[in-house]
Amino acid sequence: MTQEIANDSVNPSSKNYLNQETTIKSWLLTTDHKRIGLLYLVSITFFFLIGGAAATLIRVNLMTPEGALLSADTYNKTFTMHGVIMVWFFLIPSIPNVLGNFLVPMMIGARDLAYPKLNLASWYIYIIGGMFTFITIIAGGVDTGWTFYTPYSTLFSNSFVIATATGVFITGFSSILTGLNFIATIHRMRAPGLTWFRLPLFLWAIYSTSVILVLATPILAITLILIALERIFKIGVFDPSLGGDPLLFQHLFWFYSHPAVYIMILPGMGVISEVITCFSRKRIFGYKFIAFSSVAIAALGFLVWGHHMFVSGQSVYAGIVFSFLSFLVAIPSAIKVFNWTATLYKGRISYTTPMLYVLGFIGLFTVGGLTGLFLAAMAVDVHVHDTYFVIAHFHYIMVGGMVSAYLAGIHFWWPKISGRLYPEFWGRLAALLLFFGFNLTFFPQFLLGYLGMPRRYHNYPPEFQVLHVMSTLGASILAVGYLLPIFYLLWSLRYGRKASKNPWGATGLEWQAATPPPQFNFHSTPFVTEDPYCYLNEALTEIDFKPQGEVHD
Amino acid sequence: MNNTRFSFFPMQASTFASQVDWLTITLLILCCIICLIVFGLILFFGIRYRNGSPHSRKIEKQNQQTVEWSWTVGTLVLFLALFTWSTVIYFQMHAPPSDSSEIWVVGKQWMWKFQHSTGKREINELHVPVGKPILLTMTSQDVVHSFFVPAFRIKQDVLPGRYSRTWFEATKTGEYHLFCSQYCGTMHSDMRGKVIVQSQSDYQNWLQSNPPIKIPTLYNRLGCANCHDRTSAIRAPSLIGIFGKRETLSDGSTILVDENYLRESILNPQAKIVKGYPPVMPSYAGQLNEEDILDLIAFIKAQKATQENDPRNSQ
C-alpha cells in the first residue's frame, strides 16, 4: 500500500511501459523497443549462463595436466559450445540488442524504432536460432571449434556441424534486421535540432556497428551454406581431395569474423563515452575524434582479416599488407583511450558503480589492445599464434572490455529501465571482483602462451600447470563477480529505492523522459537545443549540466 | 638442462629465438611505458579531481587539435617502426638458406611422420643436427595441422593438398616440445612429439645406425620408367634434372617444376602438359598416400643432371 503511494508520487501519470499491460501475451507480442530490449536482456543472460558453465568445465578440467574432468571429445565439444554461444548468442547481441534497443529511440527523441514489428521479428529469429543451437548441445554437441575450419568441419567431424551452423545462420538474420532498423532509425527519426554532430557518441558507435552487422553477416551466411553443401553433397569447395581449397574457407570466415570482433567492442566503447563524461561532470574530450574513430574502426576492420592467417600458408606479401593494416586499425582505438583519459582532466569525478566498470574497462581494454600489437607484428605472431597468448588477448578485449562496458551500461541505465536504484555497495563490490578476478584468470594466460601452450588442448605438459591453476582460481573469483549483479539487480526490482527521473544528472534526452518511460517515451516531440554532454565542470551550483533538449511532459 | 626452472621466456634454441625475443621485449617495454602513462594519468586525475577536491577546475585555453594530432601521429610513427622491424624477421623466416638440408613432414590425425634425406623415417620424434639450417617440406594426409616448436619460435600450418615450408637452424642440443597447434580433432592435444637436436657427428651416427629398410622403389613398381625412361618407346619428359627447371606448357605458358607441380602431375597429370608431349599419363590419385608422393618427389629431385646423363647432351 505505502509502496503504491510512493510510486504515484514519483510518477504521477503512473502508466509506464512496464505496467501498461502485464499479460504474458502483451510481452510476447510487444512492438515496444524497450520491452524488446528486456526480452533480449533475459535471453542473452540465459545464454551467458550456459556459455559460462562451459567455461567453468574448461577451467576445472585444466587444473591438472591430464585433463581429468572431461574426456578429449567432451572437452572439444565444451570449448566449441563456449565459443559459439558466447560469440553469437551473447557478445554480438549484448549491447546492441539490449541497450541499443532500449536507448536508440530515446536518445534521438523518437517514439520507437523505424520498424517496430521487424524489431520483434529479430528477437524471434534470434530465439529460433538459439533454440537450434541449444538442442544441438542436448543432442550431443559439435566439436569443430567456433571457427568451423575445413576440411575438418566438412569431411572429418562426426558431430552435429550442420545443426549448429543452421542455428548460427538463422541468428545472423536477426543481426542483419536489427542493424538495418538502427540505421534507418538514426537516419530518419532524429528529433528536431539533433544534428549528426550532436548525436551522443553511443549512437555513433551503434551506427558503425550496424553498418558492420549489415555488410559482414551475409558473408558468414554464405560460408555456412558452403560448408553444408560440401558436407551433404560432397561438392568440392574447401576440401582439396574434392578439388577445393581449405584456405578459401579461412579467408571467407575471417572476412566476416574479424569485423565481427569490432561488433563485439564498438558498442562497448559507446557506453564508456556516455558514462565517463557524466561521472566526470565534464564535456567529452575530442568528440569528433571519438566519433570518427568509430567509423574508422568499422571501415578498416574489413581490411585486416588476413592477420588471422600469418602462419596459414597465405602469401608472404599478403601477410605484410595485412600486418600493416592491422597496425593502422589500432590507432583509432588508441585515440579513444587517450581522449577518455583527457576527459578526466579537471573533471569532478565520482566513483559510482558504472564509473568503476568504466575505469576497469579502460585498464583491461588497454592491455588487450596493446597485446594486439604483438599479434600484428608477424614475427612475434608466428610464435604466439594459436596459443594461450591469443586467448588472453581477445578475452581482455571481448570479456574484460565488452562485458565491463555492458555492465557499466546496465547499471548506468538501470534506474531508467527498472525505475529502481541498484544497491551501490554490492555494485561496487561486483565491479572490483570482476576486475581482479579477470586479471588473475587471464594474465597468466599471456605467460602460458609465450611459453608455448597451444589453445584447444585437453591435456598439456606438466610444466604449464602452475599457471593453469592460477587461471582457474581467478576464474572462480570472476564467476562471483558475474553472478552478484544477477542477484542484486533482481532484488532491486522489488526492494530497490525508487529512482527519480534523472538520478545521475545526465544530459541525454533519455533522462528527460519519465522513469520508467511511458509506452511511447515522450508525451511530445523533444526539441534539441544543445550539444551532447553539456556538463559544467567549473560550476559549483546544484545544477551543473544542461539537458540536451526540452521535453514537455 | 634445466627444464624444471620456472621462467617467463621459453628456451631459446634456434637462430630465430633471440631475434623474436628481442622484438617481444621491446614491445613489452613500450607497452609498459604506455600503460604507465595512461594508468598513471588516470590515477593522478582520479585522485586530484575527485568530486569535492579543492583544486581549480578552470581550464586554460588549450589547443585541442594539436593535442589530438600529436598523439595520433606519434602512435602512427611508433607503429610503423614496429611493423618494419617485425616484417624483416618474418621475411627471414620465409627465406631458407640454399644450403639447407631437407626433411619431409607428413601430419595426420594424430601423429607427425618425418623422413630424412637418406630415407630414414621416424614418428613423433625429429632428430636434427645443431648449427645446420633445416628445411621442412610439409603436407597433411587429412585436415589442417600446424607444426609448432616453441623453443625455435617457428610455426607453420600443414595443409592437405599442398606443400608448405618452414626452416630453422637449431643452436643448442637438447630435446624440445613439438606441438600441433591447429585444432585437428579429438586427439589434437596428443599430437605432440619432440625435436631432438644433436651435435652434427651424433646426428650422422644416428642417421647411419639402423639404416632404413630398402623398399622396392615406387618408381619401378608403378612402372614410371616405361614412359619416363629415355629409351622408352612412349615419349614422356625425362625426369633427369627436371626439378627446378622451367618448362613450357602446351598452352605456351611456363611453369617452374617444384614440389607442388610434381604432386599435381602425379595426381592430375592432364592439368598442365609439357609442350610437345601427348597427354597420355594416367592419374595416380587414390593409389598413393602422401608419403608415397613425397618418396617419388624425393626420388625425382635426386635425379640430378650430370655430364653423362643430361638429356640435353645426348640428342
Interface residues (C-beta under 8 A of the other chain):
Chain A: G67 A72 D73 N76 D143 G145 T147 Y149 T150 P151 Y152 F156 S157 D239 P240 S241 D245 P246 L247 S280 R281 F285 G286 F289 F310 V311 S312 G313 V316 G319 I320 S323 F324 F327 L328 A330 I331 A334 I335 V337 F338 N339 T341 A342 L344 Y345 K346 G347 R348 I349 S350 Y351 L359 I362 G363 T366 V367 L370 T371 L373 F374 A376 A377 M378 A379 V380 V382 H383 H385 D386 T387 L447 Y450 L451 G452 P454 R455 R456 Y457 H458 N459 Y460 P461 E463 V466 N537 E538
Chain B: N3 T4 F6 S7 F8 F9 P10 F16 Q19 V20 L23 T24 L27 C31 I34 C35 V38 F39 L41 I42 F45 G46 Y49 R50 N51 G52 S53 H55 S56 R57 K58 I59 Q64 V67 E68 W71 T72 T75 L76 F79 L80 L82 F83 W85 S86 T87 V88 I89 Y90 F91 M93 H94 Q109 D142 V143 V144 S146 F148 P150 A151 R153 I154 K155 Q156 D157 L159 P160 G161 R162 S164 H177 F179 C180 S181 Q182 Y183 C184 G185 T186 M187 H188 S189 D190 R192
